[in-house]
């Protein structure tokens, strides 16, 4: 009986050892695959980069024209209304002089050759948009009294509050891009730079003229891009592909050297935009694969697994 129990124990012990050896072999077989970090990759691109800053600009009419009465009398007709676009020379008001209103048709009855009416046509001197209409038909007005206010369409532009330290980047005649809140983009040109600086904000007013067929309302706040520097052929990668230390004194990328291995490559940064970083050194080729995601915390040499291919 003792021999039988001993024999059974030996068989069980042998089976347990074989099971452990098989499990260890299976673990060793799958271990290299499990330690590979899943990553995505990107390529180095040669593109144009702009280092710019966005500032607010407000649409405005620099000049307003006043339509005034040319004699004492009564308004017979008002041909304009607020918000209307009128052209230079267009009839805005019709006025009947006080004398003509008082005499009526008496003079014509006495002598029809006079053809007296006393009607005066008041026209707009310049084109623009009617901002206010101060009188209506039937009102009595005096000579020189204001009838309406007209915003001069030629004086329309955007006022940019430019910080004085950015003054070297904005000069008269410089082209600027204006982005409206509805994602419309306008091309503007710096027309005038006012020779005064706000004592509190230390900003200088810059007038930007635009040529747009669309009507842009007054007091609309838009974004203006002021380009500080430009690179026409810059070698760059997405910003998330560049890693750095805690003090941000050194930078590197993880470059694929074969299908499963990525190595650390120190880089020298150049221009940096919202989503891309220029690489000055070392040079890369268009076929080099750079880790885009999954690169954080990897050692100098790491086994990785590309899960999405090139991005």
C-alpha positions as CSV (number, residue, x, y, z in Angstrom):
1,X,0.0,0.0,0.0
2,X,2.8,2.4,0.9
3,X,4.6,1.6,-2.4
4,X,1.3,2.3,-4.3
5,X,0.9,5.6,-2.6
6,X,4.5,6.6,-3.3
7,X,4.1,5.6,-6.9
8,X,1.0,7.7,-7.3
9,X,2.6,10.7,-5.7
10,X,5.6,10.5,-8.1
11,X,3.2,10.3,-11.1
12,X,1.3,13.4,-9.9
13,X,4.5,15.3,-9.2
14,X,5.9,14.5,-12.7
15,X,2.6,15.6,-14.3
16,X,2.7,18.9,-12.4
17,X,6.3,19.6,-13.5
18,X,5.4,19.0,-17.1
19,X,2.4,21.3,-16.9
20,X,4.6,24.1,-15.4
21,X,7.2,23.6,-18.1
22,X,4.5,23.7,-20.9
23,X,3.0,26.9,-19.3
24,X,6.5,28.5,-19.2
25,X,7.1,27.6,-22.8
26,X,3.8,29.1,-23.9
27,X,4.5,32.3,-21.8
28,X,8.0,32.6,-23.4
29,X,6.5,32.1,-26.8
30,X,4.0,35.0,-26.4
31,X,6.1,37.3,-24.3
32,X,7.9,39.1,-27.2
33,X,4.5,40.0,-28.7
34,X,3.0,41.2,-25.5
35,X,5.7,43.7,-24.5
36,X,5.5,45.5,-27.9
37,X,3.8,48.9,-27.4
38,X,1.0,49.7,-29.8
39,X,1.8,52.9,-31.7
40,X,0.8,54.9,-34.8
41,X,3.4,56.6,-37.1
42,X,3.7,59.6,-39.3
43,X,6.1,60.9,-41.9
44,X,8.3,64.0,-42.0
45,X,6.8,66.5,-44.4
46,X,8.3,69.5,-46.2
47,X,5.7,72.3,-46.2
48,X,5.3,76.0,-45.8
49,X,5.0,77.2,-42.1
50,X,3.8,80.5,-40.7
51,X,4.5,81.7,-37.2
52,X,1.7,84.1,-36.6
53,X,-0.4,85.7,-33.8
54,X,-4.1,86.3,-33.9
55,X,-5.5,89.7,-32.8
56,X,-9.0,91.2,-32.7
57,X,-10.1,93.9,-35.2
58,X,-13.5,95.7,-35.3
59,X,-15.3,96.7,-38.4
60,X,-16.1,100.4,-38.7
61,X,-16.9,103.3,-41.0
62,X,-14.3,106.0,-40.6
63,X,-16.4,108.8,-42.0
64,X,-20.0,109.8,-41.8
65,X,-21.7,112.3,-44.2
66,X,-24.7,114.4,-43.2
67,X,-27.6,115.1,-45.6
68,X,-29.0,118.6,-44.7
69,X,-31.8,120.8,-45.7
70,X,-30.9,123.5,-48.3
71,X,-33.8,125.8,-47.4
72,X,-36.6,126.4,-45.0
73,X,-39.6,124.4,-45.9
74,X,-41.7,121.2,-45.6
75,X,-40.5,117.7,-46.6
76,X,-42.7,116.4,-49.3
77,X,-41.1,113.0,-49.7
78,X,-38.5,110.8,-47.9
79,X,-36.8,108.4,-50.3
80,X,-34.4,106.7,-47.9
81,X,-34.6,104.5,-44.9
82,X,-32.1,103.2,-42.3
83,X,-29.8,100.5,-43.5
84,X,-30.4,101.3,-47.2
85,X,-27.5,101.5,-49.6
86,X,-27.7,104.6,-51.8
87,X,-25.5,105.9,-54.6
88,X,-23.9,109.3,-55.0
89,X,-26.4,111.7,-56.6
90,X,-29.4,109.6,-55.6
91,X,-32.5,111.6,-54.5
92,X,-32.8,111.3,-50.7
93,X,-35.4,114.0,-49.9
94,X,-37.9,116.3,-51.7
95,X,-38.5,119.6,-50.0
96,X,-41.1,122.4,-50.7
97,X,-40.0,125.8,-49.6
98,X,-41.9,127.7,-47.0
99,X,-42.9,130.4,-49.5
100,X,-44.1,127.9,-52.0
101,X,-46.1,126.1,-49.4
102,X,-47.7,129.4,-48.3
103,X,-48.5,130.7,-51.8
104,X,-49.6,127.4,-53.2
105,X,-50.4,127.7,-56.9
106,X,-51.2,131.4,-56.8
107,X,-48.2,132.5,-58.9
108,X,-48.8,130.0,-61.6
109,X,-52.4,131.2,-61.8
110,X,-51.3,134.8,-62.2
111,X,-48.6,134.0,-64.8
112,X,-48.3,130.3,-66.0
113,X,-45.0,131.1,-67.7
114,X,-43.3,131.2,-64.3
115,X,-43.9,127.4,-63.8
116,X,-43.2,128.0,-60.1
117,X,-43.3,125.0,-57.8
118,X,-40.9,125.7,-55.0
119,X,-39.8,122.0,-55.0
120,X,-36.2,121.3,-54.1
121,X,-34.5,117.9,-54.6
122,X,-31.9,117.0,-52.0
123,X,-29.4,114.4,-53.2
124,X,-26.7,112.3,-51.5
125,X,-23.2,113.7,-52.1
126,X,-21.5,110.3,-51.7
127,X,-22.6,106.7,-51.7
128,X,-23.0,104.7,-48.6
129,X,-25.4,103.2,-46.0
130,X,-28.1,105.2,-44.3
131,X,-27.5,105.1,-40.6
132,X,-30.3,107.4,-39.3
133,X,-33.2,109.3,-40.8
134,X,-34.1,112.2,-38.5
135,X,-37.3,113.5,-40.2
136,X,-40.3,112.2,-42.0
137,X,-42.6,113.5,-44.7
138,X,-44.6,116.6,-43.7
139,X,-42.0,117.9,-41.1
140,X,-40.9,121.5,-41.2
141,X,-37.2,121.9,-41.4
142,X,-34.8,124.9,-41.4
143,X,-32.0,125.6,-43.7
144,X,-28.9,123.5,-42.7
145,X,-30.9,121.2,-40.5
146,X,-29.7,117.6,-40.4
147,X,-32.0,115.2,-42.3
148,X,-30.1,111.9,-42.3
149,X,-26.7,110.4,-41.5
150,X,-24.9,108.5,-44.2
151,X,-21.9,106.1,-43.6
152,X,-19.4,106.6,-46.3
153,X,-18.9,103.2,-48.0
154,X,-15.4,104.2,-49.1
155,X,-14.3,104.7,-45.5
156,X,-15.1,101.2,-44.4
157,X,-12.4,99.1,-42.8
158,X,-11.2,97.2,-39.7
159,X,-9.5,98.8,-36.8
160,X,-6.8,96.6,-35.3
161,X,-5.5,97.2,-31.8
162,X,-1.8,96.3,-32.4
163,X,0.5,95.8,-29.4
164,X,3.5,98.1,-30.0
165,X,6.0,95.3,-29.7
166,X,4.5,93.8,-32.8
167,X,4.9,97.0,-34.8
168,X,7.8,95.7,-36.9
169,X,5.6,93.0,-38.4
170,X,2.8,95.4,-39.6
171,X,3.7,98.1,-42.1
172,X,1.6,100.3,-44.5
173,X,0.7,98.3,-47.6
174,X,1.1,94.9,-45.9
175,X,-1.5,92.2,-46.8
176,X,-3.3,90.6,-43.9
177,X,-5.9,87.9,-43.6
178,X,-9.2,88.7,-41.8
179,X,-11.3,85.8,-40.4
180,X,-14.9,86.6,-39.7
181,X,-17.0,84.7,-37.1
182,X,-18.9,82.9,-39.9
183,X,-15.6,81.4,-41.2
184,X,-15.5,83.9,-44.1
185,X,-12.0,85.0,-45.0
186,X,-11.2,88.5,-46.3
187,X,-8.0,89.8,-47.8
188,X,-7.1,93.1,-46.3
189,X,-4.3,95.7,-46.8
190,X,-2.9,98.0,-44.1
191,X,-4.1,101.5,-45.1
192,X,-3.1,103.8,-42.2
193,X,-1.3,103.5,-38.9
194,X,-2.5,106.1,-36.5
195,X,0.4,108.0,-34.8
196,X,-0.7,107.6,-31.3
197,X,-0.5,104.8,-28.7
198,X,-3.0,104.1,-25.9
199,X,-1.3,104.9,-22.6
200,X,-2.9,102.0,-20.7
201,X,-2.9,99.1,-23.2
202,X,0.1,100.3,-25.2
203,X,-1.6,99.4,-28.4
204,X,-1.7,101.3,-31.7
205,X,-4.7,101.6,-34.0
206,X,-4.2,100.2,-37.5
207,X,-6.8,100.7,-40.3
208,X,-7.1,97.7,-42.6
209,X,-9.0,98.2,-45.8
210,X,-10.9,95.3,-47.4
211,X,-12.4,94.8,-50.8
212,X,-15.5,92.5,-50.4
213,X,-18.7,92.4,-52.4
214,X,-20.5,91.1,-49.3
215,X,-21.9,93.6,-46.8
216,X,-20.0,93.5,-43.5
217,X,-21.9,95.1,-40.6
218,X,-20.3,97.8,-38.4
219,X,-18.8,96.8,-35.0
220,X,-18.2,93.2,-36.0
221,X,-15.2,91.6,-34.2
222,X,-13.0,89.6,-36.5
223,X,-9.6,87.9,-36.2
224,X,-6.5,89.2,-38.0
225,X,-3.4,87.0,-38.6
226,X,-0.1,88.9,-38.1
227,X,2.6,86.7,-39.6
228,X,5.9,87.0,-37.6
229,X,8.0,84.7,-39.8
230,X,7.6,82.4,-42.8
231,X,9.3,79.2,-44.0
232,X,8.6,78.1,-47.5
233,X,10.4,74.7,-47.4
234,X,10.3,73.6,-43.7
235,X,10.9,70.0,-42.6
236,X,8.2,69.4,-39.9
237,X,6.3,66.8,-38.0
238,X,3.1,67.0,-36.0
239,X,3.6,68.6,-32.6
240,X,2.7,65.5,-30.6
241,X,5.5,63.5,-32.3
242,X,8.1,65.7,-30.5
243,X,9.0,64.7,-26.9
244,X,10.9,66.7,-24.3
245,X,12.2,66.5,-20.7
246,X,10.7,68.2,-17.7
247,X,12.7,71.4,-18.1
248,X,12.1,71.5,-21.9
249,X,15.8,71.8,-22.6
250,X,16.2,68.8,-24.9
251,X,13.8,67.4,-27.5
252,X,13.6,64.1,-29.4
253,X,11.5,61.9,-31.6
254,X,11.1,58.1,-31.8
255,X,12.1,56.9,-35.2
256,X,11.4,53.4,-36.6
257,X,14.6,51.6,-37.7
258,X,12.8,48.4,-38.7
259,X,9.2,47.1,-38.6
260,X,9.2,46.5,-34.8
261,X,12.0,48.7,-33.3
262,X,11.9,52.5,-32.5
263,X,14.9,54.4,-31.3
264,X,15.3,57.8,-29.7
265,X,16.7,60.5,-32.0
266,X,17.6,64.0,-30.5
267,X,16.4,66.9,-32.6
268,X,16.8,70.7,-32.8
269,X,13.5,72.5,-33.1
270,X,12.8,75.5,-35.3
271,X,9.6,77.3,-35.9
272,X,6.6,76.0,-34.0
273,X,2.9,76.5,-35.1
274,X,-0.4,75.5,-33.6
275,X,-0.1,71.9,-34.8
276,X,3.4,71.4,-36.3
277,X,7.1,71.7,-35.3
278,X,9.9,72.4,-37.6
279,X,13.0,70.1,-37.4
280,X,16.2,71.8,-38.1
281,X,18.6,68.9,-37.3
282,X,19.1,66.1,-38.0
283,X,17.9,65.7,-41.6
284,X,15.1,63.2,-42.2
285,X,13.9,61.6,-45.4
286,X,10.3,61.5,-46.5
287,X,10.3,57.7,-46.0
288,X,11.3,57.9,-42.3
289,X,8.6,56.8,-39.9
290,X,8.2,58.8,-36.7
291,X,6.0,57.6,-33.8
292,X,2.9,59.8,-33.5
293,X,1.1,58.2,-30.6
294,X,2.2,55.7,-28.0
295,X,5.7,57.3,-27.9
296,X,5.5,58.8,-24.5
297,X,7.6,57.1,-21.8
298,X,9.4,54.7,-24.3
299,X,13.1,53.9,-23.6
300,X,15.9,54.7,-26.0
301,X,15.3,51.5,-27.9
302,X,11.8,50.0,-27.7
303,X,9.8,47.2,-29.3
304,X,6.6,48.6,-30.8
305,X,3.7,47.4,-32.9
306,X,2.1,49.7,-35.5
307,X,-1.6,49.4,-35.1
308,X,-3.0,51.9,-37.7
309,X,-0.3,52.3,-40.2
310,X,0.9,55.7,-41.4
311,X,-1.1,58.7,-40.4
